[in-house]
């Protein structure tokens, strides 16, 4: 017979041990294996970044070199085939200053121009182009083969503008000016015209200079 007693022993449940909780983390062996893998990934990423930056820098300098060349070429082509005021002399005529180009009025005044850094026609250095060089040569060209120089004036001049960046990369532009071309038809009265329109774009510590030549003739 079962008797309820206040001190009767109650059945006890058997509790097993709780499974040990695993600690999150990595082992020393995993660290040792991952170090060279991470290093390889970082080296690849740095190489890719460096390649992108070099490509961007080269593209920017190529663009700048072409723009500087276009700017100087537009200035040269604005001038007359030969001096309209003085007896024709190949090169800068007497009384025309060498350091400032505001008095230059024919294309062969530029035949031996070399300036570093590039300068405006008024002689002011163009900001942001330290280490760059602008050069211009003008020669008589033969009519049968304009790529060949001529010892005498056959009515054609070949103009070559060379822009060299600080790394030594050169951008070369070539143009021709004829004694009988449309540029030798001056306006009936003195007129002020614009020969070149430029713009500067500054971003990320760099400057891109661009522009376009306007084929206006100024006498």
Secondary structure, DSSP 8 states (H G I E B T S, - for coil): -----TT--------------------HHHHHHHHHHHHHHHHHHHHHHHHHHHHHHHHHHHHHHHHHHHHHHHHHHTSBSS-SSS---SSS-TT--SS--TT--BGGGGTTEEESS-B-TTS-B-TT-TT-EEEEEEEEB-SS-TTSB-SS--SEEEEEEEEE-TTS-EEEEEEEEETTSGGG---SS------EEEEEEEETTEEEEEEEE------
